[in-house]
Amino acid sequence: MIGPVYVITDPGAPLSVPDQARAAARGGARAVQLRDKTASDADLLALARQLLPEMRAHGVKLFLNDRIEVALAAGVDGLHVGQGDGDPVAIRARIGAGMLLGLSIETEAQASALPPGIDYIGAGPVRATATKPDAAAPIGFDGLARIARLVPVPTIAIGGLTQADIPALKAAGVAGLAVVSAVTRAPDPEAACRALVQDWRHR
């Protein structure tokens, strides 16, 4: 559906957010999430509308982080929400059945209580990561595997992950990995994304 490589944009990276998304698409990512906690709704809406046709031309699903109304206005493919972003059941009712909905899962208890209407989970952080300083405690690969077994939907791992982690991620039973710095801050983001995709396929 969205695996194996899911790239989350970073407004603080050297490359502009639109160019990060384009590099990820050219590199074979199947999903790109626009995440910017400080951008205005208007700016994020304009960015999403600009990128959506480009992403779809590459077969890439475009997601927004948190911003329900912006996601609806832009007509993006998916929305990703965290534990503090509202009731997932109400959010599903608001966005309708046609938009993918992802939910961040940080603990086994949250995984066990997964609400209906979720299409995939983002599980983590597997490791501590500088790109999300308010993240929950790291779950490690063992915790990741336990969470993946508890949910009936695909699991995308997140949190300080690199290409070297792919064998451990596959062993944990996840559908793919979400990355920020490993692509957006790489010297060549397109090549970095392509390497992740190819390594996932061939391991």
C-alpha positions, -999 to +999 in steps of 0.1 A: +000+000+000+026+026+011+058+006+018+086+001+018+100+036+019+080+065+033+098+099+033+088+127+057+099+161+047+121+183+069+117+221+066+151+225+083+170+204+057+193+221+032+171+212+002+137+229-001+106+208+009+093+206-027+127+194-039+129+169-011+095+155-022+106+154-058+139+136-050+120+110-029+096+104-058+124+100-083+142+077-059+113+053-057+095+063-024+059+052-025+048+078+000+058+113+010+045+131+040+046+169+043+054+176+080+059+212+091+047+222+125+052+259+120+040+265+084+006+282+081-024+263+068-024+285+037+013+278+029+009+241+035-022+240+013-004+258-015+025+234-012+003+203-012-017+215-042+016+222-061+031+187-053+001+165-056+000+161-094+038+157-095+037+129-068+008+111-085+027+112-118+054+092-101+028+068-084+036+084-050+009+089-024+011+123-008+003+126+029-002+155+053+008+154+089-019+165+114-037+191+094-071+176+088-088+206+071-057+212+049-057+176+038-094+178+028-089+211+010-059+198-009-074+164-017-042+146-008-040+108-006-036+104+031-034+120+065-012+109+094-021+118+130-004+113+163-018+102+197-026+138+206-042+149+174-078+140+183-101+109+182-091+088+152-127+075+148-139+111+145-111+120+122-120+090+099-156+102+098-144+137+089-121+127+061-143+099+047-135+065+034-114+076+004-084+090+022-058+068+039-054+074+076-022+066+095-018+067+133+014+069+154+018+041+179+043+044+206+034+015+230+020-020+230-010-007+249-018+017+221-014-011+195-037-033+214-064-006+215-061+003+178-093+021+167-112+011+136-106+030+104-068+031+105-051+020+073-015+017+087+005+026+118+037+045+122+055+026+150+082+041+170+105+058+176+127+027+172+156+049+182+158+084+196+159+110+168+169+146+166+141+154+141+114+149+167+127+160+201+093+155+218+091+119+207+082+091+231+108+067+246+125+045+220+109+010+216+138-008+200+135-036+174+120-060+199+093-035+209+087-028+172+082-065+165+057-069+193+037-039+181+037-052+145+022-085+157-005-067+177-021-047+148-041-060+119-028-033+095+007-026+080+033-012+103+058+014+091+087+018+115+101+052+123+128+067+145+165+072+136+165+044+109+190+039+082+197+015+053+217-007+077+186-014+097+167-030+069+174-067+079+163-060+114+132-042+102+123-071+080+129-096+108+105-075+129+077-080+104+071-044+093+059-033+059+085-006+055+103+023+071+097+060+074+128+082+072+135+119+075+173+127+078+184+095+060+170+110+028+163+147+033+198+155+047+217+130+025+243+145+001+221+132-027+186+126-014+174+109-046+202+084-046+198+078-008+161+070-013+168+047-043+194+028-022+168+023+005+142+010-019+166-013-037+181-027-005+146-034+009+138-053-023+169-074-023+175-082+013 
